[in-house]
Amino acid sequence: MTFEQFIFYLLGAMAVISGLMVITVKNPVKAALWLVLAFISTAGVWIMAQAEFLGLVLILVYVGAVMVLFLFVVMMLDINLAQMKEGFTKYLPLGAIAAIATFAMMYMVLGPAHFGLEVTGNPVQHPADYSNTKAIAVPLYTTHAYAFVLAAVLLLVGIVAAIALTLRRRAPKEVLYQDINKQNRTSAKDRLTMVKMEAVVEKPVASKEEEGK
């Protein structure tokens, strides 16, 4: 086993262990930190495969921005761990079946016959002027342009659905909503109301000497 193979399998093992810890630990903050380690291990595998652009983007975008946002949200939320554990036994058989099916499909795609440096060989050595970004962008925006646009549309639909599911409207008496048409139809007399009030004359307060007299 060469040094490159050792580093490859080490990073792969770290990614697998980190992924398992993400779904098994009870503390959500620790789960997010384990996910950071999984991203870093995966980025290392991509860099070894000479996909430097993808590896750097994974670290800068996901580890540097998205996971920091996740940590802030998780630490700000008051998560009830006891409530999260409710129904675990009830849905355990269904979860086990889904996990076995997922691992079976992963084994069919990433099994020993299709995965590993022994099968794929070492990455091809490119010249110094090779652009990894161009090699990814050209097929992405030409050959796979329709799939790229479809993925963007699906993400947009997911964002709209998430906003619609979390939107909670209060009763009109509790919150005043802005009605542009109603504001445009108003006139000056509707905006200002003159109120006449009678003058109230306060009587002077008598002193103690005057009260005595």
C-alpha positions in Angstrom: 0.0 0.0 0.0 1.4 3.4 -1.1 1.3 6.5 1.0 -1.5 8.0 -1.3 -3.7 4.9 -0.7 -3.2 5.1 3.0 -4.3 8.7 3.1 -7.2 7.9 0.9 -8.5 5.1 3.1 -7.8 7.2 6.2 -9.9 10.1 5.0 -12.6 7.7 3.8 -12.8 6.0 7.2 -12.9 9.4 8.9 -15.8 10.5 6.7 -17.8 7.2 7.4 -17.2 7.4 11.2 -18.1 11.1 11.2 -21.3 10.4 9.3 -22.3 7.7 11.7 -21.6 9.9 14.7 -23.8 12.7 13.2 -26.9 10.4 13.4 -26.1 8.7 16.7 -25.0 11.4 19.1 -27.7 12.9 21.3 -26.3 16.5 21.5 -27.2 18.5 18.3 -24.1 20.7 18.7 -21.8 17.7 18.7 -23.7 16.3 15.7 -23.0 19.5 13.8 -19.3 19.4 14.7 -19.0 15.8 13.6 -20.6 16.9 10.3 -17.9 19.5 9.9 -15.3 16.7 10.3 -17.2 14.7 7.6 -17.0 17.6 5.2 -13.3 18.1 5.8 -12.6 14.4 5.2 -14.6 14.5 2.0 -12.8 17.6 0.8 -9.5 15.8 1.4 -10.7 12.9 -0.8 -11.7 15.3 -3.6 -8.3 17.1 -3.4 -6.5 13.8 -3.7 -8.6 13.1 -6.9 -7.4 16.4 -8.3 -10.7 18.1 -7.8 -9.2 21.0 -5.9 -12.1 23.4 -6.8 -14.7 21.1 -5.3 -12.7 20.5 -2.2 -12.0 24.2 -1.5 -15.6 25.1 -2.2 -16.8 22.4 0.3 -14.6 23.8 3.0 -15.2 27.5 2.3 -18.9 27.3 1.7 -20.2 24.4 3.8 -17.7 24.3 6.7 -17.0 28.1 6.7 -20.5 29.4 6.3 -23.3 26.9 6.3 -22.2 24.9 9.3 -21.4 28.0 11.3 -25.0 29.1 10.6 -26.3 25.6 11.7 -24.3 25.9 14.9 -25.8 29.3 15.7 -29.3 28.1 15.0 -28.9 24.9 17.0 -27.4 26.8 20.0 -30.1 29.5 19.9 -33.0 27.0 19.8 -34.2 25.4 23.0 -34.3 21.8 21.8 -36.1 19.3 24.0 -34.0 16.1 23.8 -36.6 14.1 25.6 -39.3 15.0 23.0 -36.9 14.1 20.2 -36.5 10.6 21.6 -40.3 10.0 21.6 -41.4 7.4 19.1 -37.9 6.0 18.5 -39.0 2.4 19.2 -42.2 2.8 17.1 -40.3 3.8 13.9 -37.2 1.7 14.5 -38.3 -1.2 12.1 -39.1 1.2 9.3 -35.9 3.0 9.8 -33.9 -0.2 9.8 -35.5 -1.3 6.5 -34.7 2.1 5.0 -31.1 1.9 6.2 -30.6 -1.6 4.9 -32.0 -0.6 1.5 -29.8 2.5 1.4 -26.6 0.5 2.2 -27.5 -2.1 -0.4 -27.8 0.5 -3.1 -24.6 2.1 -2.0 -22.8 -1.2 -2.1 -24.1 -1.9 -5.6 -22.7 1.4 -6.8 -19.6 1.8 -4.6 -18.8 -1.9 -4.0 -15.3 -3.4 -4.3 -15.9 -3.9 -8.0 -16.5 -0.2 -8.7 -14.7 1.6 -5.9 -11.2 1.9 -4.7 -7.8 3.0 -6.0 -7.1 -0.6 -7.1 -10.0 -0.4 -9.6 -10.0 3.2 -10.7 -6.2 3.6 -10.5 -4.3 6.7 -9.5 -5.6 10.1 -10.7 -4.2 11.2 -14.1 -1.5 13.7 -13.7 -2.4 17.0 -15.5 0.0 19.7 -16.7 0.6 22.9 -14.7 -1.7 25.0 -16.8 -4.7 22.6 -16.3 -7.8 24.4 -14.9 -10.0 22.3 -12.7 -12.7 24.9 -12.6 -12.9 25.0 -16.4 -13.0 21.2 -16.6 -16.1 21.2 -14.3 -17.8 24.3 -15.8 -17.7 23.3 -19.4 -19.6 20.0 -19.2 -21.9 21.5 -16.4 -23.1 24.3 -18.6 -23.1 22.4 -21.9 -23.7 18.7 -21.7 -25.6 18.8 -18.3 -27.2 22.2 -18.7 -30.8 20.9 -18.5 -30.0 18.9 -15.3 -28.3 21.9 -13.8 -31.4 24.1 -14.5 -33.7 21.4 -13.2 -31.7 21.2 -10.0 -31.9 25.0 -9.5 -35.7 24.8 -10.1 -36.1 22.0 -7.5 -34.1 24.0 -5.0 -36.3 27.1 -5.6 -39.4 25.0 -5.1 -37.9 23.6 -1.9 -37.3 27.1 -0.6 -40.8 28.3 -1.4 -42.3 25.2 0.2 -40.2 25.7 3.4 -41.3 29.3 3.6 -45.0 28.4 3.1 -44.8 25.6 5.7 -43.3 27.9 8.4 -45.4 30.9 7.6 -47.9 31.6 10.4 -50.5 34.3 10.0 -52.0 35.9 13.0 -55.5 37.2 13.4 -56.2 40.7 11.9 -56.8 42.1 15.3 -53.4 41.1 16.5 -51.3 42.3 13.6 -52.0 45.3 11.3 -51.3 44.3 7.6 -50.6 46.9 5.0 -53.3 47.2 2.3 -51.9 49.3 -0.7 -55.3 49.5 -2.5 -57.0 50.8 0.6 -54.3 53.4 1.2 -54.6 54.6 -2.4 -58.4 55.0 -2.1 -58.3 57.1 1.0 -59.0 60.9 0.9 -57.8 63.8 3.0 -60.9 63.7 5.2 -60.3 60.1 6.0 -56.8 60.8 7.1 -57.4 63.7 9.5 -60.3 64.1 11.9 -60.9 67.4 13.7 -62.1 67.0 17.3 -63.5 69.9 19.4 -63.1 69.7 23.1 -64.5 71.9 25.7 -62.1 74.0 27.7 -61.8 72.8 31.3 -61.1 75.6 33.8 -59.4 74.4 36.9 -60.3 76.1 40.2 -57.4 77.4 42.3 -56.6 75.2 45.2 -57.3 77.0 48.5 -54.5 77.2 51.1 -54.9 75.9 54.6 -55.3 79.5 56.0 -58.2 80.3 53.7 -59.8 77.0 54.6 -59.6 77.9 58.2 -61.3 81.2 57.6 
